[in-house]
Amino acid sequence: MEGVNVSTHPEIPGEPIQTRTALLEKATATIQGFGPVNKIHQHLCAFHFYGHDMTRQVEAHHFCGHLNEEFRQCLIYDRPDDDGRLIGLEYIVSEQLFLTLPDEEKKFWHSHEFEVKSGVLFMPGVPGPIQRQDLEKVAKTYGKVIHFWQVDKGDNLPLGIPQVMMALTRDGQLYETLAKDVENRYDISFEKERENRAYIKGPDHGIHPLANAAGKGLQTVLKEVDCFKEGKST
């Protein structure tokens, strides 16, 4: 398996949207507000791999909004067009906030320094000098990603257990075919971006040793438990 090409994704089963549904959507869109969605201000493209299996790599399109200077949240789609499927989400925090997390929590978060400095994390269509103004900040942050839809398996519906995802941390991890496909579609050179971003610095205290799953594999599993506590009932 060598990554996912968006052009090969299977169709989602179901009937096409009917005129009545479209009219109802137009009416509710006129009446209601969409505050959280309206805060989305940027589109980032990057790559994620499953925390327990680096060979399963996915192109991930992040649509992000800030809640404040140290916290942003992103909806993740498999592609950036109208047919994009919502496959996950990512929370991004500053180094300062990350350091306040319990040690047991830190392993779920990944660093962004390599993604930024290597050029593989980018803003489609945005000129390099403008991108780099924000990426200078992103390089110092940490992210926590959960994917709900295993598009790399060709699933046409979101099946299975949500999984913790991780990000690239060194050269040689990303499949070359996946990288070239994205470079060609977005007319970008990761190598050229790497050169332009050489000056960018990562976290002030260095990448925390417990981040990136502390260098180990990390998999979400399902465990059945008794939901009724002894002596209590509902």
BELCOR-V130476 format. One record per residue. N is the residue number from 1. RES is the residue in one letter. OMEGA is omega in whole degrees, 0 to 359 (none if undefined). Layout:
n=[N | N]
res=[RES | RES]
omega=[OMEGA | OMEGA]
//
This chain:
n=[1 | 2 | 3 | 4 | 5 | 6 | 7 | 8 | 9 | 10 | 11 | 12 | 13 | 14 | 15 | 16 | 17 | 18 | 19 | 20 | 21 | 22 | 23 | 24 | 25 | 26 | 27 | 28 | 29 | 30 | 31 | 32 | 33 | 34 | 35 | 36 | 37 | 38 | 39 | 40 | 41 | 42 | 43 | 44 | 45 | 46 | 47 | 48 | 49 | 50 | 51 | 52 | 53 | 54 | 55 | 56 | 57 | 58 | 59 | 60 | 61 | 62 | 63 | 64 | 65 | 66 | 67 | 68 | 69 | 70 | 71 | 72 | 73 | 74 | 75 | 76 | 77 | 78 | 79 | 80 | 81 | 82 | 83 | 84 | 85 | 86 | 87 | 88 | 89 | 90 | 91 | 92 | 93 | 94 | 95 | 96 | 97 | 98 | 99 | 100 | 101 | 102 | 103 | 104 | 105 | 106 | 107 | 108 | 109 | 110 | 111 | 112 | 113 | 114 | 115 | 116 | 117 | 118 | 119 | 120 | 121 | 122 | 123 | 124 | 125 | 126 | 127 | 128 | 129 | 130 | 131 | 132 | 133 | 134 | 135 | 136 | 137 | 138 | 139 | 140 | 141 | 142 | 143 | 144 | 145 | 146 | 147 | 148 | 149 | 150 | 151 | 152 | 153 | 154 | 155 | 156 | 157 | 158 | 159 | 160 | 161 | 162 | 163 | 164 | 165 | 166 | 167 | 168 | 169 | 170 | 171 | 172 | 173 | 174 | 175 | 176 | 177 | 178 | 179 | 180 | 181 | 182 | 183 | 184 | 185 | 186 | 187 | 188 | 189 | 190 | 191 | 192 | 193 | 194 | 195 | 196 | 197 | 198 | 199 | 200 | 201 | 202 | 203 | 204 | 205 | 206 | 207 | 208 | 209 | 210 | 211 | 212 | 213 | 214 | 215 | 216 | 217 | 218 | 219 | 220 | 221 | 222 | 223 | 224 | 225 | 226 | 227 | 228 | 229 | 230 | 231 | 232 | 233 | 234]
res=[M | E | G | V | N | V | S | T | H | P | E | I | P | G | E | P | I | Q | T | R | T | A | L | L | E | K | A | T | A | T | I | Q | G | F | G | P | V | N | K | I | H | Q | H | L | C | A | F | H | F | Y | G | H | D | M | T | R | Q | V | E | A | H | H | F | C | G | H | L | N | E | E | F | R | Q | C | L | I | Y | D | R | P | D | D | D | G | R | L | I | G | L | E | Y | I | V | S | E | Q | L | F | L | T | L | P | D | E | E | K | K | F | W | H | S | H | E | F | E | V | K | S | G | V | L | F | M | P | G | V | P | G | P | I | Q | R | Q | D | L | E | K | V | A | K | T | Y | G | K | V | I | H | F | W | Q | V | D | K | G | D | N | L | P | L | G | I | P | Q | V | M | M | A | L | T | R | D | G | Q | L | Y | E | T | L | A | K | D | V | E | N | R | Y | D | I | S | F | E | K | E | R | E | N | R | A | Y | I | K | G | P | D | H | G | I | H | P | L | A | N | A | A | G | K | G | L | Q | T | V | L | K | E | V | D | C | F | K | E | G | K | S | T]
omega=[183 | 176 | 186 | 173 | 187 | 183 | 182 | 183 | 180 | 178 | 175 | 180 | 178 | 180 | 176 | 179 | 182 | 181 | 180 | 179 | 180 | 179 | 178 | 179 | 179 | 180 | 181 | 179 | 179 | 185 | 188 | 174 | 181 | 185 | 182 | 181 | 181 | 179 | 177 | 187 | 181 | 179 | 177 | 174 | 180 | 180 | 175 | 170 | 181 | 185 | 181 | 185 | 183 | 180 | 179 | 186 | 187 | 171 | 186 | 179 | 184 | 173 | 197 | 174 | 177 | 166 | 168 | 185 | 185 | 183 | 173 | 180 | 188 | 168 | 184 | 179 | 180 | 177 | 187 | 182 | 184 | 181 | 180 | 179 | 178 | 186 | 181 | 177 | 178 | 171 | 181 | 182 | 176 | 176 | 181 | 179 | 180 | 183 | 178 | 183 | 174 | 181 | 181 | 180 | 187 | 184 | 180 | 186 | 179 | 178 | 180 | 186 | 183 | 180 | 181 | 187 | 180 | 179 | 186 | 172 | 185 | 178 | 182 | 175 | 182 | 179 | 184 | 182 | 179 | 177 | 189 | 177 | 179 | 182 | 174 | 177 | 183 | 182 | 181 | 186 | 174 | 181 | 175 | 187 | 172 | 174 | 181 | 188 | 184 | 184 | 180 | 177 | 181 | 180 | 179 | 172 | 180 | 184 | 173 | 184 | 174 | 186 | 173 | 179 | 177 | 183 | 182 | 181 | 179 | 178 | 177 | 181 | 185 | 176 | 182 | 180 | 179 | 179 | 182 | 179 | 180 | 179 | 181 | 183 | 184 | 177 | 181 | 176 | 179 | 181 | 179 | 178 | 178 | 179 | 182 | 184 | 185 | 183 | 186 | 181 | 176 | 181 | 182 | 181 | 183 | 179 | 184 | 183 | 180 | 178 | 180 | 180 | 181 | 178 | 181 | 175 | 183 | 183 | 175 | 179 | 180 | 180 | 177 | 179 | 175 | 184 | 178 | 178 | 183 | 178 | 180 | 177 | 179 | none]
//
